[in-house]
Amino acid sequence: MQRTRSMISIIMLVLLLAGCAGTQSRNTDPENDPWEGYNRKVYAFNEGMDKVVRPIAVGYDKIMPDPLQRGVGNFFRNLDAVVTYVNLVLQGKFRESADTFGRFFINSTAGLLGFIDVASKLGIPFYNEDLGQTMATWGYDDSRYLMLPFFGPSTFRDGTGRLADSFYHPVGRAIHGYGKWGMLIFRGIDTRARYLDQDAELESAYDPYVLMRDVWMQNRRYQIYDGDPPMLDYDLYLEDDYAPEEPATSDKQ
């Protein structure tokens, strides 16, 4: 219980500090990233941590055979089905929630705890939902970008959603209830290994921070709209009297 309170305190402190960091902005995207000064500092911290994590991920990638890596990825993705199911229900997507329940049951039994993705072989569709996406469907569809320590790109909305989801995610329950951080660390290494092939592109970018932010924001928008985001009204930007809103007046969180 004490560890749970400590984790909540750390995350809430991060969010509080972000709320006080608007004056440090580099202003590459003042509308979506008004806390850029703070976010860049967290990005630099994460980059420092990656100097330790990346070599471990490289070793893991070399030692672990591809079939076993796929099995580990399938195992963790199967655990994610619990969060997806809850949020699909909250969004009123009952057919999709039934498919997700079916995937979880089949993969947890015939798929040996999820290591084998039997459900995909049977044609059962895969969905990936979280509380951040749910809040977006409820109307909270515009939130400030927020770089989280250790976890990376997020928004204010998605950061709080991640915290709430962790209390009923199987890995999160293990951590909150028993202090078993091993699964979280192992998943972090496995996830980092899956992004090794993107390192070169990120390192060659003029501003890696901006590239990571913009790609993540676009992908997140794609997820929120289930792969079919609305087209931007570019005609609005061509109007002579169009003037962007001043970031200082924004109350986006």
NORRAWO-V613706 format. One record per residue. RES is the residue in three letters. PHI is phi in whole degrees, 0 to 359 (NA if undefined). PSI is psi in radians with two decimals (NA if undefined). D_LAST is the distance of its C-alpha to the last C-alpha in Angstrom with 1 decimal. Layout:
((RES,PHI,PSI,D_LAST) (RES,PHI,PSI,D_LAST))
This chain:
((MET,NA,-0.68,29.0) (GLN,296,-0.69,28.7) (ARG,295,-0.64,27.2) (THR,297,-0.81,24.6) (ARG,297,-0.65,23.5) (SER,295,-0.74,23.6) (MET,296,-0.76,21.3) (ILE,298,-0.73,18.7) (SER,298,-0.72,19.0) (ILE,296,-0.82,18.6) (ILE,294,-0.72,15.4) (MET,294,-0.58,13.9) (LEU,294,-0.70,15.3) (VAL,300,-0.80,13.7) (LEU,294,-0.65,10.1) (LEU,294,-0.77,11.4) (LEU,297,-0.64,13.0) (ALA,296,-0.67,10.1) (GLY,294,-0.34,8.5) (CYS,259,0.11,12.0) (ALA,254,0.17,12.7) (GLY,299,-0.54,11.6) (THR,287,-0.17,15.2) (GLN,266,0.15,16.5) (SER,295,2.46,15.2) (ARG,274,-0.21,18.1) (ASN,65,0.61,16.6) (THR,282,-0.40,17.8) (ASP,207,1.32,14.8) (PRO,297,-0.42,12.9) (GLU,285,-0.84,10.9) (ASN,266,-0.39,9.6) (ASP,227,1.05,10.3) (PRO,289,-0.26,10.1) (TRP,262,0.55,10.6) (GLU,300,-0.67,13.7) (GLY,302,-0.83,16.1) (TYR,295,-0.78,14.8) (ASN,298,-0.65,14.3) (ARG,293,-0.60,17.9) (LYS,293,-0.71,19.2) (VAL,292,-0.67,18.0) (TYR,301,-0.77,19.4) (ALA,297,-0.68,22.6) (PHE,298,-0.80,22.8) (ASN,297,-0.65,22.5) (GLU,297,-0.69,25.1) (GLY,296,-0.73,27.4) (MET,295,-0.58,27.1) (ASP,293,-0.42,27.9) (LYS,295,-0.38,31.2) (VAL,269,-0.74,32.2) (VAL,286,-0.69,30.8) (ARG,301,-0.83,31.9) (PRO,302,-0.62,35.7) (ILE,294,-0.74,35.5) (ALA,295,-0.65,33.9) (VAL,296,-0.78,36.6) (GLY,297,-0.73,39.2) (TYR,300,-0.75,37.8) (ASP,295,-0.61,37.8) (LYS,283,-0.65,41.4) (ILE,279,-0.69,42.8) (MET,280,2.09,41.1) (PRO,299,2.62,42.9) (ASP,306,-0.77,40.8) (PRO,300,-0.65,41.8) (LEU,289,-0.65,40.6) (GLN,299,-0.75,37.3) (ARG,297,-0.68,36.8) (GLY,296,-0.74,37.8) (VAL,297,-0.77,35.3) (GLY,299,-0.72,32.5) (ASN,296,-0.66,33.7) (PHE,298,-0.86,33.8) (PHE,290,-0.63,30.2) (ARG,295,-0.59,29.1) (ASN,294,-0.65,31.3) (LEU,294,-0.57,29.5) (ASP,296,-0.34,26.1) (ALA,300,-0.48,27.8) (VAL,297,-0.83,27.1) (VAL,294,-0.74,23.3) (THR,299,-0.78,23.8) (TYR,301,-0.84,26.2) (VAL,300,-0.77,24.1) (ASN,285,-0.52,21.2) (LEU,295,-0.69,23.6) (VAL,296,-0.78,25.1) (LEU,297,-0.49,21.7) (GLN,273,-0.07,21.3) (GLY,79,0.31,24.9) (LYS,264,1.36,26.3) (PHE,284,-0.58,29.4) (ARG,294,-0.78,31.7) (GLU,295,-0.63,29.4) (SER,293,-0.62,28.9) (ALA,294,-0.71,32.7) (ASP,299,-0.73,33.1) (THR,294,-0.71,30.7) (PHE,298,-0.73,32.7) (GLY,297,-0.75,35.9) (ARG,301,-0.82,34.7) (PHE,297,-0.76,33.9) (PHE,295,-0.82,37.2) (ILE,293,-0.82,39.3) (ASN,291,-0.52,37.8) (SER,285,-0.38,37.9) (THR,255,-1.31,41.6) (ALA,294,-0.45,43.4) (GLY,268,0.26,41.0) (LEU,56,1.10,41.7) (LEU,65,0.34,38.4) (GLY,100,-0.09,36.6) (PHE,295,-0.48,38.2) (ILE,246,2.20,39.8) (ASP,274,1.31,37.8) (VAL,293,-0.63,40.4) (ALA,300,-0.69,38.0) (SER,294,-0.65,37.3) (LYS,295,-0.46,41.1) (LEU,271,0.00,41.5) (GLY,84,0.26,39.1) (ILE,279,2.14,36.3) (PRO,294,2.67,33.0) (PHE,256,2.37,30.2) (TYR,232,2.63,26.6) (ASN,224,1.81,23.5) (GLU,231,2.68,20.6) (ASP,215,3.08,18.0) (LEU,292,-0.51,15.5) (GLY,300,-0.78,12.6) (GLN,294,-0.66,14.9) (THR,297,-0.80,15.9) (MET,297,-0.58,12.5) (ALA,294,-0.71,12.3) (THR,290,-0.42,15.9) (TRP,279,-0.09,15.1) (GLY,123,-0.25,12.9) (TYR,273,1.17,9.3) (ASP,261,0.14,10.3) (ASP,223,1.87,7.7) (SER,222,2.61,5.0) (ARG,289,2.49,5.2) (TYR,293,2.43,8.6) (LEU,216,2.06,9.6) (MET,274,2.14,13.4) (LEU,262,2.43,14.7) (PRO,301,2.37,18.2) (PHE,74,-0.79,20.9) (PHE,274,-0.40,18.8) (GLY,89,-2.60,17.5) (PRO,300,2.45,15.0) (SER,196,-2.95,11.9) (THR,226,2.97,8.2) (PHE,303,-0.78,5.8) (ARG,297,-0.84,7.1) (ASP,289,-0.51,10.4) (GLY,294,-0.78,10.9) (THR,291,-0.61,10.9) (GLY,295,-0.69,12.9) (ARG,299,-0.72,15.2) (LEU,298,-0.81,16.0) (ALA,295,-0.74,16.9) (ASP,298,-0.56,18.9) (SER,295,-0.36,20.8) (PHE,282,-0.26,22.6) (TYR,233,0.10,24.5) (HIS,284,2.42,24.8) (PRO,305,-0.73,28.4) (VAL,292,-0.74,27.7) (GLY,297,-0.69,25.0) (ARG,296,-0.69,27.5) (ALA,297,-0.72,30.1) (ILE,291,-0.87,28.0) (HIS,295,-0.59,26.8) (GLY,271,-0.59,30.3) (TYR,228,-0.03,32.6) (GLY,71,0.42,31.1) (LYS,273,1.60,32.2) (TRP,275,-0.14,30.1) (GLY,303,-0.76,32.7) (MET,295,-0.69,31.2) (LEU,294,-0.74,27.8) (ILE,294,-0.76,29.5) (PHE,296,-0.71,31.8) (ARG,294,-0.67,29.2) (GLY,300,-0.73,27.3) (ILE,294,-0.75,30.6) (ASP,297,-0.74,31.3) (THR,295,-0.75,28.0) (ARG,299,-0.66,28.4) (ALA,297,-0.53,31.9) (ARG,286,-0.27,30.7) (TYR,255,0.15,28.8) (LEU,299,-0.60,31.7) (ASP,288,-0.14,32.9) (GLN,262,-0.06,29.7) (ASP,298,-0.74,30.2) (ALA,298,-0.74,32.6) (GLU,295,-0.71,30.3) (LEU,292,-0.73,27.4) (GLU,292,-0.51,29.9) (SER,275,-0.13,31.5) (ALA,291,2.59,28.3) (TYR,299,-0.71,28.1) (ASP,223,1.61,24.6) (PRO,305,-0.60,24.0) (TYR,299,-0.83,20.4) (VAL,295,-0.72,19.6) (LEU,299,-0.83,21.7) (MET,298,-0.78,20.1) (ARG,299,-0.86,16.5) (ASP,292,-0.69,17.7) (VAL,294,-0.74,19.9) (TRP,295,-0.76,17.4) (MET,298,-0.72,14.8) (GLN,294,-0.75,17.9) (ASN,294,-0.67,19.2) (ARG,295,-0.70,16.0) (ARG,298,-0.69,16.1) (TYR,298,-0.74,19.8) (GLN,294,-0.77,19.3) (ILE,299,-0.67,16.9) (TYR,264,0.38,19.6) (ASP,52,0.72,22.4) (GLY,83,0.05,23.8) (ASP,224,1.16,24.0) (PRO,291,2.60,20.9) (PRO,294,2.58,21.6) (MET,288,2.48,23.1) (LEU,288,2.54,21.4) (ASP,274,1.54,23.2) (TYR,290,-0.38,24.8) (ASP,298,-0.51,27.0) (LEU,299,-0.62,24.2) (TYR,282,-0.23,24.1) (LEU,269,-0.17,27.9) (GLU,287,2.44,28.1) (ASP,296,-0.58,29.5) (ASP,266,0.20,27.4) (TYR,285,2.29,24.0) (ALA,223,2.16,21.8) (PRO,299,2.62,18.2) (GLU,290,2.56,15.6) (GLU,288,2.24,15.3) (PRO,299,-0.45,12.2) (ALA,293,-0.39,12.7) (THR,266,-0.04,12.1) (SER,288,2.37,8.8) (ASP,250,0.35,6.4) (LYS,295,2.40,3.8) (GLN,234,NA,0.0))
